[in-house]
Amino acid sequence: MGASSISSDLIRGNIDTIILRILCEGDNYGYEIIKSISKYSQGQYELKEPSLYTSLKRLESQGYITSYWGDESQGGRRKYYTVTPEGTTSYHHSVEAWKTAKRLIDQLIDQLIESGEGLN
């Protein structure tokens, strides 16, 4: 299994949080969200369109984002997404949960390394 496979597996459960983070910066549409994720990951992670739109639908059904159609003056008509106050709250809770999980995982891995277990 390559590094990109591992990254995808680890990241998959946090896609909603990542999308909410991007939308906290301002309204955006699908293609630009994908580009932002690629940019912020320095090209190490590429979110696929089906995953993006599944997440956007889920976030919208939960009331964490809303959508609207932009005007057509800048090319094709685009659907923009904006984070709601509930989405901002959910984002902050998810970040805190991630930090707690990261600390626990780091602790478990460090303890195993220090004990010499799991190195076989």
Biopython code that builds the backbone (N, CA, C, O; Angstrom):
import numpy as np
from Bio.PDB.StructureBuilder import StructureBuilder

atoms = [
    (1, "MET", "N", (0.846, -1.169, 0.000)),
    (1, "MET", "CA", (0.000, 0.000, 0.000)),
    (1, "MET", "C", (0.892, 1.233, 0.000)),
    (1, "MET", "O", (1.759, 1.351, 0.866)),
    (2, "GLY", "N", (0.711, 2.154, -0.938)),
    (2, "GLY", "CA", (1.544, 3.342, -1.064)),
    (2, "GLY", "C", (1.138, 4.424, -0.083)),
    (2, "GLY", "O", (0.101, 4.340, 0.575)),
    (3, "ALA", "N", (1.986, 5.448, 0.000)),
    (3, "ALA", "CA", (1.730, 6.550, 0.933)),
    (3, "ALA", "C", (0.423, 7.262, 0.614)),
    (3, "ALA", "O", (-0.299, 7.661, 1.528)),
    (4, "SER", "N", (0.102, 7.431, -0.688)),
    (4, "SER", "CA", (-1.122, 8.137, -1.028)),
    (4, "SER", "C", (-2.352, 7.338, -0.613)),
    (4, "SER", "O", (-3.365, 7.931, -0.241)),
    (5, "SER", "N", (-2.291, 5.994, -0.668)),
    (5, "SER", "CA", (-3.400, 5.160, -0.213)),
    (5, "SER", "C", (-3.620, 5.338, 1.282)),
    (5, "SER", "O", (-4.754, 5.459, 1.746)),
    (6, "ILE", "N", (-2.529, 5.353, 2.024)),
    (6, "ILE", "CA", (-2.621, 5.515, 3.467)),
    (6, "ILE", "C", (-3.209, 6.890, 3.786)),
    (6, "ILE", "O", (-4.097, 7.002, 4.632)),
    (7, "SER", "N", (-2.726, 7.921, 3.124)),
    (7, "SER", "CA", (-3.244, 9.261, 3.357)),
    (7, "SER", "C", (-4.741, 9.319, 3.067)),
    (7, "SER", "O", (-5.500, 9.907, 3.837)),
    (8, "SER", "N", (-5.167, 8.715, 1.968)),
    (8, "SER", "CA", (-6.579, 8.722, 1.613)),
    (8, "SER", "C", (-7.405, 8.041, 2.689)),
    (8, "SER", "O", (-8.465, 8.540, 3.066)),
    (9, "ASP", "N", (-6.935, 6.914, 3.182)),
    (9, "ASP", "CA", (-7.666, 6.196, 4.224)),
    (9, "ASP", "C", (-7.754, 7.018, 5.502)),
    (9, "ASP", "O", (-8.807, 7.069, 6.137)),
    (10, "LEU", "N", (-6.666, 7.656, 5.879)),
    (10, "LEU", "CA", (-6.663, 8.457, 7.101)),
    (10, "LEU", "C", (-7.505, 9.719, 6.959)),
    (10, "LEU", "O", (-8.128, 10.169, 7.921)),
    (11, "ILE", "N", (-7.520, 10.272, 5.788)),
    (11, "ILE", "CA", (-8.210, 11.539, 5.556)),
    (11, "ILE", "C", (-9.711, 11.346, 5.339)),
    (11, "ILE", "O", (-10.505, 12.225, 5.675)),
    (12, "ARG", "N", (-10.096, 10.215, 4.789)),
    (12, "ARG", "CA", (-11.489, 9.980, 4.382)),
    (12, "ARG", "C", (-12.497, 10.359, 5.465)),
    (12, "ARG", "O", (-13.509, 10.989, 5.159)),
    (13, "GLY", "N", (-12.254, 9.999, 6.695)),
    (13, "GLY", "CA", (-13.194, 10.292, 7.770)),
    (13, "GLY", "C", (-13.226, 11.749, 8.191)),
    (13, "GLY", "O", (-14.026, 12.133, 9.043)),
    (14, "ASN", "N", (-12.364, 12.559, 7.604)),
    (14, "ASN", "CA", (-12.282, 13.978, 7.984)),
    (14, "ASN", "C", (-12.600, 14.922, 6.831)),
    (14, "ASN", "O", (-12.366, 16.127, 6.929)),
    (15, "ILE", "N", (-13.131, 14.380, 5.745)),
    (15, "ILE", "CA", (-13.426, 15.204, 4.566)),
    (15, "ILE", "C", (-14.408, 16.323, 4.906)),
    (15, "ILE", "O", (-14.217, 17.466, 4.490)),
    (16, "ASP", "N", (-15.456, 15.999, 5.659)),
    (16, "ASP", "CA", (-16.442, 17.033, 6.000)),
    (16, "ASP", "C", (-15.776, 18.186, 6.744)),
    (16, "ASP", "O", (-16.053, 19.351, 6.458)),
    (17, "THR", "N", (-14.907, 17.871, 7.689)),
    (17, "THR", "CA", (-14.219, 18.904, 8.462)),
    (17, "THR", "C", (-13.324, 19.748, 7.560)),
    (17, "THR", "O", (-13.262, 20.968, 7.708)),
    (18, "ILE", "N", (-12.636, 19.100, 6.632)),
    (18, "ILE", "CA", (-11.751, 19.819, 5.718)),
    (18, "ILE", "C", (-12.558, 20.769, 4.830)),
    (18, "ILE", "O", (-12.160, 21.913, 4.612)),
    (19, "ILE", "N", (-13.691, 20.286, 4.323)),
    (19, "ILE", "CA", (-14.544, 21.129, 3.480)),
    (19, "ILE", "C", (-15.101, 22.296, 4.299)),
    (19, "ILE", "O", (-15.117, 23.433, 3.827)),
    (20, "LEU", "N", (-15.555, 22.020, 5.515)),
    (20, "LEU", "CA", (-16.053, 23.108, 6.361)),
    (20, "LEU", "C", (-14.966, 24.147, 6.601)),
    (20, "LEU", "O", (-15.244, 25.346, 6.606)),
    (21, "ARG", "N", (-13.730, 23.697, 6.800)),
    (21, "ARG", "CA", (-12.619, 24.630, 7.019)),
    (21, "ARG", "C", (-12.457, 25.566, 5.824)),
    (21, "ARG", "O", (-12.296, 26.776, 5.987)),
    (22, "ILE", "N", (-12.502, 25.001, 4.639)),
    (22, "ILE", "CA", (-12.359, 25.818, 3.435)),
    (22, "ILE", "C", (-13.519, 26.798, 3.315)),
    (22, "ILE", "O", (-13.316, 27.955, 2.947)),
    (23, "LEU", "N", (-14.719, 26.349, 3.618)),
    (23, "LEU", "CA", (-15.884, 27.230, 3.510)),
    (23, "LEU", "C", (-15.915, 28.282, 4.618)),
    (23, "LEU", "O", (-16.567, 29.314, 4.465)),
    (24, "CYS", "N", (-15.225, 28.037, 5.726)),
    (24, "CYS", "CA", (-15.115, 29.072, 6.765)),
    (24, "CYS", "C", (-14.346, 30.287, 6.242)),
    (24, "CYS", "O", (-14.506, 31.397, 6.749)),
    (25, "GLU", "N", (-13.522, 30.067, 5.235)),
    (25, "GLU", "CA", (-12.770, 31.167, 4.618)),
    (25, "GLU", "C", (-13.650, 32.003, 3.689)),
    (25, "GLU", "O", (-13.329, 33.158, 3.407)),
    (26, "GLY", "N", (-14.756, 31.430, 3.212)),
    (26, "GLY", "CA", (-15.651, 32.146, 2.315)),
    (26, "GLY", "C", (-16.386, 31.179, 1.399)),
    (26, "GLY", "O", (-16.008, 30.015, 1.262)),
    (27, "ASP", "N", (-17.431, 31.679, 0.781)),
    (27, "ASP", "CA", (-18.235, 30.864, -0.126)),
    (27, "ASP", "C", (-17.366, 30.330, -1.256)),
    (27, "ASP", "O", (-16.429, 30.993, -1.703)),
    (28, "ASN", "N", (-17.688, 29.129, -1.711)),
    (28, "ASN", "CA", (-16.902, 28.524, -2.766)),
    (28, "ASN", "C", (-17.729, 27.504, -3.519)),
    (28, "ASN", "O", (-18.788, 27.084, -3.052)),
    (29, "TYR", "N", (-17.245, 27.104, -4.689)),
    (29, "TYR", "CA", (-17.929, 26.092, -5.496)),
    (29, "TYR", "C", (-17.030, 24.873, -5.639)),
    (29, "TYR", "O", (-15.837, 24.931, -5.342)),
    (30, "GLY", "N", (-17.609, 23.775, -6.093)),
    (30, "GLY", "CA", (-16.964, 22.474, -6.086)),
    (30, "GLY", "C", (-15.542, 22.420, -6.596)),
    (30, "GLY", "O", (-14.643, 21.977, -5.882)),
    (31, "TYR", "N", (-15.326, 22.864, -7.825)),
    (31, "TYR", "CA", (-13.998, 22.761, -8.417)),
    (31, "TYR", "C", (-12.960, 23.536, -7.601)),
    (31, "TYR", "O", (-11.834, 23.068, -7.431)),
    (32, "GLU", "N", (-13.323, 24.691, -7.106)),
    (32, "GLU", "CA", (-12.390, 25.490, -6.301)),
    (32, "GLU", "C", (-12.113, 24.836, -4.949)),
    (32, "GLU", "O", (-11.012, 24.972, -4.415)),
    (33, "ILE", "N", (-13.083, 24.137, -4.395)),
    (33, "ILE", "CA", (-12.847, 23.405, -3.140)),
    (33, "ILE", "C", (-11.809, 22.320, -3.378)),
    (33, "ILE", "O", (-10.885, 22.153, -2.583)),
    (34, "ILE", "N", (-11.961, 21.583, -4.470)),
    (34, "ILE", "CA", (-10.994, 20.535, -4.819)),
    (34, "ILE", "C", (-9.607, 21.136, -5.009)),
    (34, "ILE", "O", (-8.621, 20.590, -4.513)),
    (35, "LYS", "N", (-9.523, 22.258, -5.723)),
    (35, "LYS", "CA", (-8.228, 22.913, -5.933)),
    (35, "LYS", "C", (-7.619, 23.389, -4.617)),
    (35, "LYS", "O", (-6.408, 23.283, -4.423)),
    (36, "SER", "N", (-8.436, 23.906, -3.724)),
    (36, "SER", "CA", (-7.934, 24.372, -2.429)),
    (36, "SER", "C", (-7.359, 23.222, -1.616)),
    (36, "SER", "O", (-6.304, 23.362, -0.998)),
    (37, "ILE", "N", (-8.043, 22.095, -1.614)),
    (37, "ILE", "CA", (-7.552, 20.929, -0.867)),
    (37, "ILE", "C", (-6.219, 20.470, -1.434)),
    (37, "ILE", "O", (-5.294, 20.161, -0.682)),
    (38, "SER", "N", (-6.119, 20.425, -2.736)),
    (38, "SER", "CA", (-4.860, 20.031, -3.370)),
    (38, "SER", "C", (-3.749, 21.027, -3.020)),
    (38, "SER", "O", (-2.626, 20.632, -2.709)),
    (39, "LYS", "N", (-4.075, 22.313, -3.074)),
    (39, "LYS", "CA", (-3.091, 23.360, -2.773)),
    (39, "LYS", "C", (-2.625, 23.277, -1.319)),
    (39, "LYS", "O", (-1.424, 23.282, -1.048)),
    (40, "TYR", "N", (-3.578, 23.200, -0.382)),
    (40, "TYR", "CA", (-3.217, 23.182, 1.037)),
    (40, "TYR", "C", (-2.499, 21.901, 1.441)),
    (40, "TYR", "O", (-1.755, 21.890, 2.421)),
    (41, "SER", "N", (-2.717, 20.818, 0.690)),
    (41, "SER", "CA", (-2.003, 19.570, 0.982)),
    (41, "SER", "C", (-0.703, 19.490, 0.192)),
    (41, "SER", "O", (-0.014, 18.471, 0.225)),
    (42, "GLN", "N", (-0.372, 20.558, -0.513)),
    (42, "GLN", "CA", (0.831, 20.628, -1.355)),
    (42, "GLN", "C", (0.855, 19.474, -2.352)),
    (42, "GLN", "O", (1.896, 18.872, -2.614)),
    (43, "GLY", "N", (-0.331, 19.185, -2.901)),
    (43, "GLY", "CA", (-0.456, 18.168, -3.928)),
    (43, "GLY", "C", (-0.417, 16.740, -3.419)),
    (43, "GLY", "O", (-0.415, 15.804, -4.219)),
    (44, "GLN", "N", (-0.387, 16.549, -2.108)),
    (44, "GLN", "CA", (-0.301, 15.200, -1.554)),
    (44, "GLN", "C", (-1.653, 14.500, -1.460)),
    (44, "GLN", "O", (-1.716, 13.281, -1.299)),
    (45, "TYR", "N", (-2.739, 15.276, -1.562)),
    (45, "TYR", "CA", (-4.067, 14.684, -1.486)),
    (45, "TYR", "C", (-4.960, 15.338, -2.530)),
    (45, "TYR", "O", (-5.009, 16.561, -2.657)),
    (46, "GLU", "N", (-5.656, 14.502, -3.265)),
    (46, "GLU", "CA", (-6.592, 15.001, -4.275)),
    (46, "GLU", "C", (-7.962, 14.422, -3.975)),
    (46, "GLU", "O", (-8.161, 13.210, -4.052)),
    (47, "LEU", "N", (-8.900, 15.284, -3.636)),
    (47, "LEU", "CA", (-10.269, 14.857, -3.373)),
    (47, "LEU", "C", (-10.964, 14.645, -4.705)),
    (47, "LEU", "O", (-10.930, 15.516, -5.574)),
    (48, "LYS", "N", (-11.587, 13.505, -4.865)),
    (48, "LYS", "CA", (-12.304, 13.181, -6.103)),
    (48, "LYS", "C", (-13.695, 13.803, -6.062)),
    (48, "LYS", "O", (-14.300, 13.953, -5.000)),
    (49, "GLU", "N", (-14.186, 14.163, -7.256)),
    (49, "GLU", "CA", (-15.504, 14.803, -7.350)),
    (49, "GLU", "C", (-16.622, 14.023, -6.684)),
    (49, "GLU", "O", (-17.408, 14.619, -5.947)),
    (50, "PRO", "N", (-16.733, 12.712, -6.908)),
    (50, "PRO", "CA", (-17.837, 11.995, -6.246)),
    (50, "PRO", "C", (-17.795, 12.118, -4.723)),
    (50, "PRO", "O", (-18.833, 12.279, -4.080)),
    (51, "SER", "N", (-16.598, 12.042, -4.152)),
    (51, "SER", "CA", (-16.463, 12.190, -2.694)),
    (51, "SER", "C", (-16.841, 13.596, -2.254)),
    (51, "SER", "O", (-17.504, 13.776, -1.232)),
    (52, "LEU", "N", (-16.420, 14.590, -3.026)),
    (52, "LEU", "CA", (-16.750, 15.983, -2.695)),
    (52, "LEU", "C", (-18.257, 16.187, -2.665)),
    (52, "LEU", "O", (-18.800, 16.703, -1.688)),
    (53, "TYR", "N", (-18.931, 15.779, -3.740)),
    (53, "TYR", "CA", (-20.364, 16.062, -3.830)),
    (53, "TYR", "C", (-21.181, 15.224, -2.850)),
    (53, "TYR", "O", (-22.236, 15.666, -2.395)),
    (54, "THR", "N", (-20.716, 14.032, -2.520)),
    (54, "THR", "CA", (-21.372, 13.238, -1.474)),
    (54, "THR", "C", (-21.264, 13.974, -0.144)),
    (54, "THR", "O", (-22.240, 14.067, 0.600)),
    (55, "SER", "N", (-20.082, 14.494, 0.153)),
    (55, "SER", "CA", (-19.868, 15.233, 1.395)),
    (55, "SER", "C", (-20.691, 16.519, 1.416)),
    (55, "SER", "O", (-21.306, 16.844, 2.431)),
    (56, "LEU", "N", (-20.706, 17.245, 0.309)),
    (56, "LEU", "CA", (-21.482, 18.491, 0.262)),
    (56, "LEU", "C", (-22.967, 18.218, 0.486)),
    (56, "LEU", "O", (-23.628, 18.968, 1.204)),
    (57, "LYS", "N", (-23.497, 17.165, -0.113)),
    (57, "LYS", "CA", (-24.914, 16.812, 0.095)),
    (57, "LYS", "C", (-25.172, 16.470, 1.559)),
    (57, "LYS", "O", (-26.179, 16.885, 2.132)),
    (58, "ARG", "N", (-24.252, 15.707, 2.164)),
    (58, "ARG", "CA", (-24.398, 15.327, 3.568)),
    (58, "ARG", "C", (-24.359, 16.578, 4.457)),
    (58, "ARG", "O", (-25.198, 16.738, 5.343)),
    (59, "LEU", "N", (-23.390, 17.455, 4.217)),
    (59, "LEU", "CA", (-23.262, 18.677, 5.022)),
    (59, "LEU", "C", (-24.498, 19.561, 4.873)),
    (59, "LEU", "O", (-24.943, 20.183, 5.838)),
    (60, "GLU", "N", (-25.050, 19.616, 3.661)),
    (60, "GLU", "CA", (-26.241, 20.438, 3.439)),
    (60, "GLU", "C", (-27.451, 19.828, 4.150)),
    (60, "GLU", "O", (-28.251, 20.552, 4.741)),
    (61, "SER", "N", (-27.586, 18.506, 4.095)),
    (61, "SER", "CA", (-28.727, 17.856, 4.759)),
    (61, "SER", "C", (-28.641, 17.990, 6.275)),
    (61, "SER", "O", (-29.668, 17.986, 6.954)),
    (62, "GLN", "N", (-27.424, 18.110, 6.816)),
    (62, "GLN", "CA", (-27.238, 18.298, 8.255)),
    (62, "GLN", "C", (-27.416, 19.758, 8.672)),
    (62, "GLN", "O", (-27.421, 20.065, 9.864)),
    (63, "GLY", "N", (-27.559, 20.647, 7.708)),
    (63, "GLY", "CA", (-27.724, 22.061, 8.015)),
    (63, "GLY", "C", (-26.414, 22.780, 8.277)),
    (63, "GLY", "O", (-26.420, 23.893, 8.802)),
    (64, "TYR", "N", (-25.284, 22.166, 7.920)),
    (64, "TYR", "CA", (-23.982, 22.768, 8.161)),
    (64, "TYR", "C", (-23.543, 23.702, 7.037)),
    (64, "TYR", "O", (-22.690, 24.566, 7.237)),
    (65, "ILE", "N", (-24.124, 23.524, 5.869)),
    (65, "ILE", "CA", (-23.863, 24.429, 4.748)),
    (65, "ILE", "C", (-25.182, 24.671, 4.015)),
    (65, "ILE", "O", (-26.138, 23.906, 4.144)),
    (66, "THR", "N", (-25.203, 25.752, 3.248)),
    (66, "THR", "CA", (-26.303, 26.005, 2.326)),
    (66, "THR", "C", (-25.690, 26.274, 0.962)),
    (66, "THR", "O", (-24.490, 26.524, 0.844)),
    (67, "SER", "N", (-26.521, 26.222, -0.059)),
    (67, "SER", "CA", (-26.010, 26.449, -1.410)),
    (67, "SER", "C", (-26.889, 27.461, -2.139)),
    (67, "SER", "O", (-28.052, 27.675, -1.798)),
    (68, "TYR", "N", (-26.293, 28.066, -3.142)),
    (68, "TYR", "CA", (-27.020, 29.008, -3.991)),
    (68, "TYR", "C", (-26.340, 29.043, -5.346)),
    (68, "TYR", "O", (-25.164, 28.705, -5.475)),
    (69, "TRP", "N", (-27.088, 29.455, -6.349)),
    (69, "TRP", "CA", (-26.530, 29.552, -7.700)),
    (69, "TRP", "C", (-25.933, 30.931, -7.910)),
    (69, "TRP", "O", (-26.571, 31.947, -7.635)),
    (70, "GLY", "N", (-24.697, 30.956, -8.402)),
    (70, "GLY", "CA", (-24.035, 32.210, -8.724)),
    (70, "GLY", "C", (-24.556, 32.752, -10.045)),
    (70, "GLY", "O", (-25.267, 32.061, -10.774)),
    (71, "ASP", "N", (-24.198, 33.988, -10.346)),
    (71, "ASP", "CA", (-24.615, 34.535, -11.634)),
    (71, "ASP", "C", (-23.737, 33.970, -12.745)),
    (71, "ASP", "O", (-22.681, 33.393, -12.487)),
    (72, "GLU", "N", (-24.182, 34.143, -13.964)),
    (72, "GLU", "CA", (-23.484, 33.545, -15.102)),
    (72, "GLU", "C", (-22.492, 34.496, -15.754)),
    (72, "GLU", "O", (-21.975, 34.201, -16.832)),
    (73, "SER", "N", (-22.220, 35.615, -15.131)),
    (73, "SER", "CA", (-21.338, 36.606, -15.745)),
    (73, "SER", "C", (-19.878, 36.149, -15.788)),
    (73, "SER", "O", (-19.080, 36.706, -16.541)),
    (74, "GLN", "N", (-19.526, 35.146, -14.991)),
    (74, "GLN", "CA", (-18.144, 34.665, -14.945)),
    (74, "GLN", "C", (-18.027, 33.287, -15.590)),
    (74, "GLN", "O", (-17.272, 32.439, -15.114)),
    (75, "GLY", "N", (-18.763, 33.066, -16.659)),
    (75, "GLY", "CA", (-18.724, 31.766, -17.322)),
    (75, "GLY", "C", (-19.974, 30.980, -17.005)),
    (75, "GLY", "O", (-21.057, 31.552, -16.878)),
    (76, "GLY", "N", (-19.833, 29.658, -16.876)),
    (76, "GLY", "CA", (-20.976, 28.794, -16.587)),
    (76, "GLY", "C", (-21.561, 29.059, -15.217)),
    (76, "GLY", "O", (-20.893, 29.584, -14.326)),
    (77, "ARG", "N", (-22.795, 28.695, -15.066)),
    (77, "ARG", "CA", (-23.485, 28.882, -13.794)),
    (77, "ARG", "C", (-22.915, 27.907, -12.770)),
    (77, "ARG", "O", (-22.826, 26.707, -13.032)),
    (78, "ARG", "N", (-22.535, 28.417, -11.616)),
    (78, "ARG", "CA", (-21.912, 27.607, -10.580)),
    (78, "ARG", "C", (-22.762, 27.598, -9.318)),
    (78, "ARG", "O", (-23.398, 28.591, -8.962)),
    (79, "LYS", "N", (-22.754, 26.445, -8.651)),
    (79, "LYS", "CA", (-23.430, 26.327, -7.369)),
    (79, "LYS", "C", (-22.406, 26.601, -6.277)),
    (79, "LYS", "O", (-21.399, 25.902, -6.164)),
    (80, "TYR", "N", (-22.671, 27.617, -5.482)),
    (80, "TYR", "CA", (-21.785, 28.005, -4.400)),
    (80, "TYR", "C", (-22.306, 27.453, -3.074)),
    (80, "TYR", "O", (-23.506, 27.266, -2.874)),
    (81, "TYR", "N", (-21.358, 27.205, -2.188)),
    (81, "TYR", "CA", (-21.691, 26.685, -0.865)),
    (81, "TYR", "C", (-21.174, 27.661, 0.185)),
    (81, "TYR", "O", (-20.110, 28.261, 0.037)),
    (82, "THR", "N", (-21.955, 27.800, 1.242)),
    (82, "THR", "CA", (-21.581, 28.683, 2.340)),
    (82, "THR", "C", (-21.820, 27.955, 3.658)),
    (82, "THR", "O", (-22.780, 27.196, 3.785)),
    (83, "VAL", "N", (-20.965, 28.181, 4.619)),
    (83, "VAL", "CA", (-21.097, 27.517, 5.917)),
    (83, "VAL", "C", (-22.120, 28.269, 6.767)),
    (83, "VAL", "O", (-22.190, 29.498, 6.735)),
    (84, "THR", "N", (-22.901, 27.520, 7.517)),
    (84, "THR", "CA", (-23.885, 28.105, 8.434)),
    (84, "THR", "C", (-23.247, 28.231, 9.820)),
    (84, "THR", "O", (-22.176, 27.672, 10.061)),
    (85, "PRO", "N", (-23.895, 28.958, 10.727)),
    (85, "PRO", "CA", (-23.379, 29.010, 12.100)),
    (85, "PRO", "C", (-23.261, 27.608, 12.725)),
    (85, "PRO", "O", (-22.315, 27.334, 13.463)),
    (86, "GLU", "N", (-24.220, 26.731, 12.426)),
    (86, "GLU", "CA", (-24.157, 25.356, 12.932)),
    (86, "GLU", "C", (-22.947, 24.626, 12.340)),
    (86, "GLU", "O", (-22.308, 23.819, 13.015)),
    (87, "GLY", "N", (-22.641, 24.921, 11.073)),
    (87, "GLY", "CA", (-21.486, 24.321, 10.425)),
    (87, "GLY", "C", (-20.184, 24.783, 11.057)),
    (87, "GLY", "O", (-19.252, 23.995, 11.216)),
    (88, "THR", "N", (-20.118, 26.043, 11.412)),
    (88, "THR", "CA", (-18.928, 26.578, 12.076)),
    (88, "THR", "C", (-18.736, 25.903, 13.432)),
    (88, "THR", "O", (-17.618, 25.537, 13.794)),
    (89, "THR", "N", (-19.824, 25.738, 14.176)),
    (89, "THR", "CA", (-19.758, 25.056, 15.463)),
    (89, "THR", "C", (-19.313, 23.614, 15.282)),
    (89, "THR", "O", (-18.457, 23.130, 16.023)),
    (90, "SER", "N", (-19.890, 22.923, 14.301)),
    (90, "SER", "CA", (-19.513, 21.535, 14.023)),
    (90, "SER", "C", (-18.036, 21.442, 13.647)),
    (90, "SER", "O", (-17.339, 20.523, 14.078)),
    (91, "TYR", "N", (-17.565, 22.385, 12.849)),
    (91, "TYR", "CA", (-16.156, 22.409, 12.456)),
    (91, "TYR", "C", (-15.261, 22.490, 13.697)),
    (91, "TYR", "O", (-14.310, 21.719, 13.828)),
    (92, "HIS", "N", (-15.561, 23.408, 14.593)),
    (92, "HIS", "CA", (-14.737, 23.579, 15.795)),
    (92, "HIS", "C", (-14.773, 22.326, 16.690)),
    (92, "HIS", "O", (-13.751, 21.943, 17.259)),
    (93, "HIS", "N", (-15.928, 21.704, 16.810)),
    (93, "HIS", "CA", (-16.032, 20.469, 17.596)),
    (93, "HIS", "C", (-15.213, 19.355, 16.948)),
    (93, "HIS", "O", (-14.537, 18.594, 17.640)),
    (94, "SER", "N", (-15.274, 19.260, 15.626)),
    (94, "SER", "CA", (-14.519, 18.225, 14.912)),
    (94, "SER", "C", (-13.018, 18.425, 15.067)),
    (94, "SER", "O", (-12.276, 17.454, 15.217)),
    (95, "VAL", "N", (-12.568, 19.664, 15.033)),
    (95, "VAL", "CA", (-11.144, 19.953, 15.203)),
    (95, "VAL", "C", (-10.692, 19.524, 16.603)),
    (95, "VAL", "O", (-9.628, 18.924, 16.757)),
    (96, "GLU", "N", (-11.491, 19.830, 17.611)),
    (96, "GLU", "CA", (-11.134, 19.431, 18.976)),
    (96, "GLU", "C", (-11.115, 17.907, 19.113)),
    (96, "GLU", "O", (-10.237, 17.354, 19.775)),
    (97, "ALA", "N", (-12.076, 17.232, 18.490)),
    (97, "ALA", "CA", (-12.099, 15.767, 18.531)),
    (97, "ALA", "C", (-10.871, 15.200, 17.824)),
    (97, "ALA", "O", (-10.284, 14.220, 18.283)),
    (98, "TRP", "N", (-10.484, 15.815, 16.707)),
    (98, "TRP", "CA", (-9.299, 15.365, 15.975)),
    (98, "TRP", "C", (-8.044, 15.542, 16.832)),
    (98, "TRP", "O", (-7.202, 14.646, 16.887)),
    (99, "LYS", "N", (-7.915, 16.679, 17.495)),
    (99, "LYS", "CA", (-6.741, 16.927, 18.330)),
    (99, "LYS", "C", (-6.653, 15.910, 19.465)),
    (99, "LYS", "O", (-5.565, 15.439, 19.795)),
    (100, "THR", "N", (-7.792, 15.574, 20.059)),
    (100, "THR", "CA", (-7.818, 14.578, 21.122)),
    (100, "THR", "C", (-7.401, 13.215, 20.578)),
    (100, "THR", "O", (-6.582, 12.527, 21.188)),
    (101, "ALA", "N", (-7.959, 12.825, 19.440)),
    (101, "ALA", "CA", (-7.613, 11.540, 18.824)),
    (101, "ALA", "C", (-6.138, 11.498, 18.441)),
    (101, "ALA", "O", (-5.472, 10.481, 18.637)),
    (102, "LYS", "N", (-5.629, 12.592, 17.901)),
    (102, "LYS", "CA", (-4.211, 12.647, 17.494)),
    (102, "LYS", "C", (-3.295, 12.468, 18.701)),
    (102, "LYS", "O", (-2.315, 11.726, 18.640)),
    (103, "ARG", "N", (-3.621, 13.156, 19.804)),
    (103, "ARG", "CA", (-2.821, 13.007, 21.023)),
    (103, "ARG", "C", (-2.824, 11.557, 21.506)),
    (103, "ARG", "O", (-1.785, 11.024, 21.895)),
    (104, "LEU", "N", (-3.997, 10.924, 21.477)),
    (104, "LEU", "CA", (-4.103, 9.541, 21.934)),
    (104, "LEU", "C", (-3.319, 8.605, 21.011)),
    (104, "LEU", "O", (-2.605, 7.726, 21.492)),
    (105, "ILE", "N", (-3.442, 8.779, 19.722)),
    (105, "ILE", "CA", (-2.708, 7.938, 18.768)),
    (105, "ILE", "C", (-1.206, 8.138, 18.945)),
    (105, "ILE", "O", (-0.451, 7.167, 18.986)),
    (106, "ASP", "N", (-0.772, 9.394, 19.050)),
    (106, "ASP", "CA", (0.659, 9.668, 19.279)),
    (106, "ASP", "C", (1.133, 8.984, 20.560)),
    (106, "ASP", "O", (2.203, 8.375, 20.589)),
    (107, "GLN", "N", (0.330, 9.091, 21.612)),
    (107, "GLN", "CA", (0.697, 8.485, 22.894)),
    (107, "GLN", "C", (0.820, 6.969, 22.755)),
    (107, "GLN", "O", (1.789, 6.376, 23.228)),
    (108, "LEU", "N", (-0.155, 6.349, 22.113)),
    (108, "LEU", "CA", (-0.120, 4.891, 21.953)),
    (108, "LEU", "C", (1.078, 4.452, 21.124)),
    (108, "LEU", "O", (1.763, 3.494, 21.484)),
    (109, "ILE", "N", (1.333, 5.131, 20.037)),
    (109, "ILE", "CA", (2.460, 4.770, 19.178)),
    (109, "ILE", "C", (3.774, 4.995, 19.909)),
    (109, "ILE", "O", (4.661, 4.143, 19.867)),
    (110, "ASP", "N", (3.906, 6.134, 20.577)),
    (110, "ASP", "CA", (5.139, 6.424, 21.320)),
    (110, "ASP", "C", (5.379, 5.384, 22.404)),
    (110, "ASP", "O", (6.512, 4.942, 22.594)),
    (111, "GLN", "N", (4.323, 4.983, 23.123)),
    (111, "GLN", "CA", (4.466, 3.981, 24.182)),
    (111, "GLN", "C", (4.917, 2.640, 23.610)),
    (111, "GLN", "O", (5.753, 1.956, 24.199)),
    (112, "LEU", "N", (4.357, 2.271, 22.457)),
    (112, "LEU", "CA", (4.754, 1.005, 21.830)),
    (112, "LEU", "C", (6.206, 1.060, 21.360)),
    (112, "LEU", "O", (6.942, 0.081, 21.485)),
    (113, "ILE", "N", (6.608, 2.193, 20.827)),
    (113, "ILE", "CA", (7.997, 2.338, 20.361)),
    (113, "ILE", "C", (8.949, 2.275, 21.557)),
    (113, "ILE", "O", (9.965, 1.581, 21.511)),
    (114, "GLU", "N", (8.619, 2.994, 22.617)),
    (114, "GLU", "CA", (9.469, 3.000, 23.813)),
    (114, "GLU", "C", (9.586, 1.608, 24.432)),
    (114, "GLU", "O", (10.636, 1.247, 24.963)),
    (115, "SER", "N", (8.520, 0.841, 24.363)),
    (115, "SER", "CA", (8.551, -0.491, 24.954)),
    (115, "SER", "C", (9.200, -1.509, 24.030)),
    (115, "SER", "O", (9.494, -2.630, 24.444)),
    (116, "GLY", "N", (9.425, -1.121, 22.777)),
    (116, "GLY", "CA", (10.045, -2.022, 21.810)),
    (116, "GLY", "C", (9.075, -2.996, 21.197)),
    (116, "GLY", "O", (9.478, -3.878, 20.440)),
    (117, "GLU", "N", (7.787, -2.854, 21.512)),
    (117, "GLU", "CA", (6.782, -3.751, 20.938)),
    (117, "GLU", "C", (6.335, -3.241, 19.582)),
    (117, "GLU", "O", (6.448, -2.052, 19.285)),
    (118, "GLY", "N", (5.845, -4.117, 18.790)),
    (118, "GLY", "CA", (5.310, -3.748, 17.488)),
    (118, "GLY", "C", (6.371, -3.440, 16.461)),
    (118, "GLY", "O", (6.068, -2.890, 15.402)),
    (119, "LEU", "N", (7.631, -3.792, 16.761)),
    (119, "LEU", "CA", (8.715, -3.509, 15.815)),
    (119, "LEU", "C", (9.114, -4.749, 15.030)),
    (119, "LEU", "O", (10.048, -4.697, 14.229)),
    (120, "ASN", "N", (8.434, -5.841, 15.242)),
    (120, "ASN", "CA", (8.785, -7.093, 14.547)),
    (120, "ASN", "C", (8.270, -7.084, 13.140)),
    (120, "ASN", "O", (8.469, -8.050, 12.404)),
]
sb = StructureBuilder()
sb.init_structure("model")
sb.init_model(0)
sb.init_chain("A")
sb.init_seg("    ")
for serial, (resi, resn, name, xyz) in enumerate(atoms, 1):
    if name == "N":
        sb.init_residue(resn, " ", resi, " ")
    sb.init_atom(name, np.array(xyz, "f"), 0.0, 1.0, " ", f" {name:<3s}", serial, name[0])
structure = sb.get_structure()
